[in-house]
Amino acid sequence: MRGAGHRGAPVTSVPGIHPTALVGPEVSLGDGSEVGPFCHFEGRVTVGPRNRFATGVAAGGPPMDRKYQGEETEVCIGSDNVFHEYTTVHRASGMGNSTVIGDGNFIMAYVHIAHNCRVGNGCVITSAAQLGGHVKVGNGANVGGLTGVHQFCRIGSLAMVGACSFVNKDIPPFVLAAGRPCRVRGLNVVGLKRAGLSPAASAPLKAAFRLVYRSSLTLSAALDRIELELLGPALPGQGREQLEELVSFCRSSVRGIELRTGPDREYATEQEDE
């Protein structure tokens, strides 16, 4: 085990590490981090300061990827994160790659964060959510409980995905989405307000949302209209930043942007049957 202030010390004598925890020799724990009972850290894991790991958290295990051949990869975790019971975080596949979790995230019980995932800062990932390999979660996003996110999908900044959803396309920044399969329901107005975005700065995002989801335009045409009509020189810096992020996210999509809207047909059918 490696870490500032307790390099080489036995696990049982290190403050903040429960004596039942297993911490491998390539693990670095930052100052002020707490490791609870029966946690298991193996492989190359770097943890920043002031993280809290509840009972049974496992980090750094080999990826569930058939291509993985034992190459050297790692898990990198920032600072001030909370990992609740029995969360699992696997190291990456592909030589030199990392699974990365940023700062200030709140990760609830039984969450799985697979190989090569990248979780930003200030995210909430609710109990039993499952992130497949190579998933990216933007800053401030909220992933509901029992949600499954398909490999290589992205969830944009300040997006909120409802519980029990299935995500198989990219969820743009700043939206609300839910369903099986996931559908976009509207802008995350509450999330934007909590993030400090003023009503004036939110107005261009509302107009952009209407162009993408409420017009008959193709996605490419809607993005062109956003750039031409909404990203003008008079747009304030705060609103401009969010619009530019939205356009860049959509144009860079590989999986495809989630454009489905309206009620979840599967859920509606279940309600009718009842």
N, C-alpha and C positions, 0 to 999 in steps of 0.2 A: 504494500500500500504506500502511495506517495501522497504528500499533502503538506501545505505550509504549516509549520508549527508542530508537526508530529511525524516527520519522516522517519521511517524505520521502527516506529513504536508498535508494540503488539496491539491488536485490535481491542482486546479486553481492557487496555489501559488508556485508550484514546477517548477524551471527552466527546460526548455526542454520538458515539457509535455503540449500539447495543451489542453486548457480548455474543449474541446469537447470530449477528450479521456476518456474512462471508464477503470479504473485500480482497480482491486479487492484487498481485504485486504491481500491475501496470495501472492501477486506479489512483487518480489524484483528486483529493477532496479539498475544496476550499474552506477557509476559516469560517467557523460559525455554522457549518452544515451539520444536520442531524440525520442519522441513519437508524431507523427503527428495527424492531425484532425481525429476524428471519429474512432480511434483505440479502440480495445476492448480486454483487458487482463483479464482473469478470471481463477479461480482455482490456483493451485500451479505452478507458473512460476518464474524461476530464470534467470535473464538476467545479463550478465557481463557488463563491462564498454565499452563505446564508440560505442554502437549499434545505428543504425538509422532506425526508422520505419516510412514509408511514410503513406499517407492517407489510412485509412480503414484496416490496418493490424489487424488480429484477432489471438491471441495466447492463448492457454490453454483451448480451448473449449473441451467439452466431445468428446471422440472418436466415430466415426461412426462404431461401432463394436457391434454386437448383444450380444456378451458375456459380455460386460461391464455392471457391476451392481453397479456403483457408488463408487467403491473402490478408495483408495487414490493413485493417480499417479501424474506425473508432466511433465513439459516441462523445459529443461535445455538448455540455449543458452549461448554461450561463448562470446568472445569479438570481436569488430571491424567488425561486420556483417552489411550488408545493406539489408533491406527488402523493396521492392518496393510495389506499391499500391495493396491493397486487397489480399495480401498473407494470407493464413490461415495455422496455425500450431496447430494440435490437440494434447492434452496430451495422454499418453499411456493408454492401458488397461492392466489389471493384476496387482494385489496389489504390490505396491512398484516400478513399472516399470517407465521408463522415455522415452520421445521423446527427442532426443539429437541433437543439432546443434553446431558444433565446432566454430572455429575462422576464421575471415577474409573471410566469404562467401559473394557472391553477388547474391541475390535472386530477380528476376525480378517480374513484376506485375502478379497477378492472379495465382501464383504458389500455389499448395496445397501439404502440407507435412503432411501425415496422422499419425495415432497413431503408436508408437513404432518405428518410423523411426530413423535412425542414419546418419547424414550428417557430413562428416569429416571437414577438414580445407581447405580453399582456393578454394572452389568449385564455379562454376557458374551454376545456375539453371535458365533457360531462361523462358520468359513469358508463362504462361498457362501450364507449365509442371505439371504433376500430379503424385505424388509418393504415391503408395498404402501402406497399413499397413506393417510394419516390413521391409521396404526397407532400404538397406544400400548403401551409396554413399561414395566412398573412397576419400582420399585427392586429391585435384587438379582436380577432374573430372568435366566434362562439359556436361550438359544435355540440349539438344536443345529444342526450343519452341514447345509447343503443343504435347510434347512427353508424353505417358502414360507408367508408369512402374508398372508392376503387383506386387501384394503382395509377400513379402518374396524374391524378386529378389535383387541381388547385382550388383552394378556398381563399377568396380575396380578403383584404384588410377590412375589418369592421363588418364583415358579413356574418349573418346569424343563420345557422342551419337547425331546423327544428328536430325534436326527438324522433327516433325510430325512422329516420330517413335513409334513403339509398342514393348516394352521390356517385354518378358515373360520368359527369361532365364538369367542366370548370364552373364554379360559382363566382360571379363577378364581385368585386369589392362593393361594400355598402348596401347589399341587398338582404332581404329576408327570403329564405327558401325552406321548403319542407316537402316531404312526400316520398312515395315509393312508385316510380322513380321520382327524384327530387324535381320540384317546380318552383319557379321564382314567384313570390307573392307580392312583393313591393319593396320599397326602400326601407332600410333599417333606421327609421327616423329617430327612435329613442337612442340607438347606439351613436348616431351622429351627434345628437345633442349632448350626450354624456362625454363624448370625445372633445367637446368644446367648439363644434362647428356652429356658427351663427345661422339664423334663418336666411339671411341674405346670401351666405356662402352655400347653403344647402339648395337654394332655388335652382341654380344651373344643373345640379345633380338630378333634381326632379324633372327638369326639362329633358335631360339626357335619357333618363329612365323611360320617359314617354316615347322618345324616338326609338329606343331599342325594343321596348316591350309593348307599346300601345299603338304603334303605327304599322303600316303595311310594308315598311321598308325592309330590305335585307339587312343583315347585321353590318356588312361592309358599307352599304349606303347610309345607314344610320350613323356609323362612326364618322363617315365623311361629313355628314351634316353637323355633327357635334363639333368637329374641328373647324368647320367653316363658319357656323353661326353662333356657337357658344363660347369657343376659346378665343374670343376677340381680345384686343389690347385693353379694353375697359374692365375686363373681369378681374376682381381682386385676387391677390396672391393665394389666399386660403382656398377659395373656390376653384381656382385654376389648378392647384396641386391635385385636388381630388379628381377633377375631370381628366387631367392628363394621366393619372394613375388608372382610371377606368378604361380609357381608350387604349393605353399601352397594354394593360392586362388582356383585353379582348383581342387585340391584334396579334399578341404573342401566343395565343392559345394553340396547343397541339391536340389535346383531347376534344376540343370544341367547347363553345360556350353554352351553358344551359339556357335555352330560350323557351322551354316549355313553361306555360303559365296556367292559371286556373286551378280548379279543384283536383285533388288526387283521385283519379278514377277508381283505383283499387280500394281506397278508403271509402269512397262514396258507395261502391257496390257492397262492401261489408256492412255499412250502415243500413242500406236498403234491406239486406237480408235479415238484419235484426228486427 
